[in-house]
Amino acid sequence: MLANAGILQDVEEPIPGPPVVPKTSQERAAFGCACLQFNVKRGDVSHNRQLAMDGLHAAATAGAKLVVLPELWTTSFVKEISDTLVAASLAAEADVCQLSGELGLVVVGGGIEASEGQFYNRAQLFDHGRSLGSYRKMHLFSPIAESRLVSAGDQPLVADTSVGRVGVAICYDIRFPELCRYYFCQDAEVLAVPSQWPEARSTHWRTLLKARAIENQLFVVGCNRTGSETSLKHGDALHFPGDSRIIDPMGETISGGAGEDEPILGEIAPRKVKSMRRILPIDKDRRPEIYGKFWGDAWHGTPVSQRRP
């Protein structure tokens, strides 16, 4: 059940600042990146907030300038969303936004959002203490009936930050290349992917992250949580391997986690994006003028079962 949605109008969120205009990828130096993987404790915002704050300090000390947190890092997936829980989640996000300013970080991650009677699984993009926007998860995971808890978003998020142009997707979204291709067409250099991806399909996780990096010629930073919790739908145990990945535009894994509750660190060199897009000019060789001819009804959502006699 969803409790008292939409009455949190008085809860303050970070105020968006003016857009950041970064240098070109050819001019910018390499920078440190971190996946802040940890065991997200269901419904315990205070516990999760402390882990996030400690992890951000550790990542900044290690030289990171971009940090990605797990999906729903404030609460994980809960059976019931209350106004109290949403308020606590928003407060924790605001603390992380403020800390991003104190530490000079770009941070991607988020929790539950309440808006006009609906709840959303969303991630925010913070840059040096300012919110550059939020992304509501577009593809909800039907095997666990995620749509019973939250509504689906319908807008992508790509923004210029102090480390470059960043696009955001959440977990299951990476199974849908259409969204990620949009970010390529919008000149994104980094795709940030907060996630809670179970160990049972970990091979898919690692393969899809590489595929999105190669086909879109950008860095992919996928942050996956650690620990275990029970499925809300069936009550069976879900194990999360903490196999976060930082992958370059060639599909090479720069850094990967192995279950540790600590930042997974790697280096992002923006020039690699520029180089790959020059060597393999995919954007120039695309044929958008003909794709619609053979996509037809498939693009507009006609189910596969209805497309063939």
N, C-alpha and C positions, 0 to 999 in steps of 0.2 A: 504493500500500500504506500501511496505517496501522501505525505502529511502536509496540509496547509501550504500548498505551493503558492509562490508569488507574493508573499506579504513581507518580503525582506527589502522593501524599497529604500529603507533608511541605512542599510549597510554600505559603508563606503568601500570603493574599490580604487586601485591605483588610477590616477588621472593620466590619460595619454599625453605624451609630450610631443614636441615638434618632430617631424621625420628626420632620421639620421641620413646624411649623404656621405657614404663611404668613398674611399679611393677606389680606383679600378683594381680588379684582381691582379693585374700585372704589376701594380705599384705596391700592393699591400704585402707585408711580410707574413711568414707563417706564424701561426699562433696555437696555443695549447687548447685542447678540448677535453672534456671529461663527461663520462656517463656516470651519474650518481646512483648506482644500483644499491638497493637495500631491501630488507624485509618489511613491506608495508603492512602495518597491523590494522586489521579491519575495524573501522569506526573509531580508532584511537588517534584523533588529530594531534593531541599534545605530544604523544610519543613520536609520531611521524614527523611533526614539525621539528623536533629536536634533532632527529637523524638528518633531516634535510639541511638544517642550519649548520650542524657540525660538518656535514659533508661538503657544503659550499665553502666553508673556511678551509678545509683540507684541500679541495680542488684549487682554490685561489692560491694557497701557499705553494702548491706544486706547479703553478704557472698557468693554469687554465684561464681562458678568457670566455669560453663558451661552455655552458654546463646544461645537460639534459637530464631530467628526472624521470622516474617511472610514470606510467599512466595512473591517474587518480591517486597521486602520491599522498594526498592528505587523508584519504578515507578508505581506499580500496573500494571494492564493490560491496555494497551493503544491502540488506533485505528491505530496509525502510529508510527513506530519506526524510529527515525532520528539518524544521526551520533552524533548530539549535545546531544541528550538524552542519548545515550549509553555512551558517554564520561563523562557526568555528573554522570551517574550511577556508572561507574568504579571508578571515583574519590571518590564518597561517600563510596564505598566498601573499597577502599584503606585507607580512614580515619578510618573506623571501624577496619580494620586489625591493623593499627598502635595503635589504642586505646586498642585493645586486648592485645598488648604488654605492654602498660603502666599500665593496670589494672590487668594483669596476668590472662587473661581469655581464654577459648576456646569458639569460636563463630561460629555458623552455620547460614548462611543466604546469600541472594544474589539477584541479579537483572538480567538485560539483558546482554547477551554476544554476541558479533559479531565475527564471525570467518569464513574466506574463503567464503564470500558472503552469509552466513546463520546467523540467529539469534537464540539464545537459551534462554530458561528459566532455569537458573542455580542457584545453591547454592554453596557457597564456605565454606571451613572448615579452620578457622584460629586458631592458637594456639600460644599465647604469641607473637603476631606480625609477625607470619610467615604463609604463605599459605601451607597447607598440601594437597591441591587438590581441584577440583571442580566437581560437579555432575550436569549433564544436564538432566532435567526432561525426563524420559523415556516414560511415558504414557501421551499423550496429551489429554485434555478433549474435546472429539468430540462434546458434546452438545453445546458448545460455539464456536466450530470451532477454537480451539486454534492453530491447525496446519496451519491456514492461516497467523498467526503472527510469529510463531517460528517453528523450526525443532525439531524433537525428538532426544534425546540422546540415546546412546547405551552402555554406560559403567557405572557400579556401582561405588560407592566410599565408601571404608571402610579404616580407618587409625588408627594407634596408636597415641594417644594424651596424654597430661600430665594428663588427668583425666581417661584415659582408651581407649578401642577400640570402635570407633564410626562409625556407618554406616549412610548414608544419603538417604532419599527419599523425594519427594515433593508432597504433597497434594493427588491428584488422584492416585498416585502410590500405596497408601495403600490398594486400591481395588484389587491389584494384588499380591497375597501372594508369587508368585515365586521369585520376587525380594527380598522381606524381608527374605525368607528362605535362600537365598544366604548369607545374612549377618549373619544369625545363623551359617551356615556352615563355615563361615570365623571368627567365635569366637567373633563377635561383642557383646558388653555389653550394648550399648546404641544405639537406633535408633532415629535419629533426623529428625523431619518432619515439615519443614516450610510449611505453608498452607494459602489458602484463601478459606475456606469451608463455604458455605452459610447456613443460619439458617434453610432453608427448609429441609435440609438433615442432620441436626445436630445429630439426633439419630444414623444415619449411622456412622458419624464421631466418636462419642464416642465409639460405638460398635466395629468398625474396629480397633481403637487404642488399645482397650483392647485385641482383638483377636490376633493382631500382637505381643503384649507383652506376652500373655500366650503361644501361639504356638511356639514362638522362644525363650522363657525364657530369656528375656532381658528387660531393661527399655525402654519405649517409651516416647519421649518428643515431643508432637505435639503442635506447636505454631500456633494459629489461630488469624487472625486480627479482629478488631472491625469495626464499622461504616457501611456505606451503599454507594453503587455506582450503576450506571446503567449497565446492561448487554450490551456488545458490539454487540451481535448478534441480540437481540430483543428490546433493549432499556428499558426493564422492570427493576424495582428496585430489587437489591440484598442486603440483610441484612446479616451482619456477626456478630455472637453472642459473639465473644471473649471468646469462651469456650475452651481455651487451657487446655491441660492435661499433667500431669506427672504421668506415670503408672508404677508400679513395675512388676517383672516377674511373680507374682501371679495373676496379673490382677487387683490389688487394686489401686484405684486412690489416689495418694499421695497428689496431689494438683490440683485444677481446677479453671479456670476463670469464671467470671459471667458478662463479658462485660466491666470490668474496663480497662482503659488505663494506665496500670502500670505493672511491672513485676509480674508474677505468680511464686511463689517460692516453692521449695520442696527439699528434700534431697535424694540423690542417694547413696545407700550402695552397692558397688561392690560385697561384700560377698554374697548378695542375689542371684546374678547370679550364682555364683559358687555353692551355696547351692542347688538351684533349679535344676541345671543340674546334681548334684550328686544324689538328691532324686528321680528325674524322669529322667532317662538316655535316653532321646529321641534320642540323637545323636547315641548312641550305638545300639538302637533298630530300627533305620531307616532301610529300605530295598531298598536302591538305585539300587541294582542289578536287581530288578524286576519291578521297577516303569516304566521303558521304555517299558516293554512288553505290559502293558495295556494302557499306554499313546498313543503310536503309532502316528498316524497322528495328533492327537489333540495337542501334544506337539509341532509339527512343523507347526502349524498354519492353518490347514485345517478348514474352517468355520464349525460351528455346523450343519448348514443346509445341508452340503455336506457329513456328516459322517453317516447319517442314510438313508436307502432307503425310 
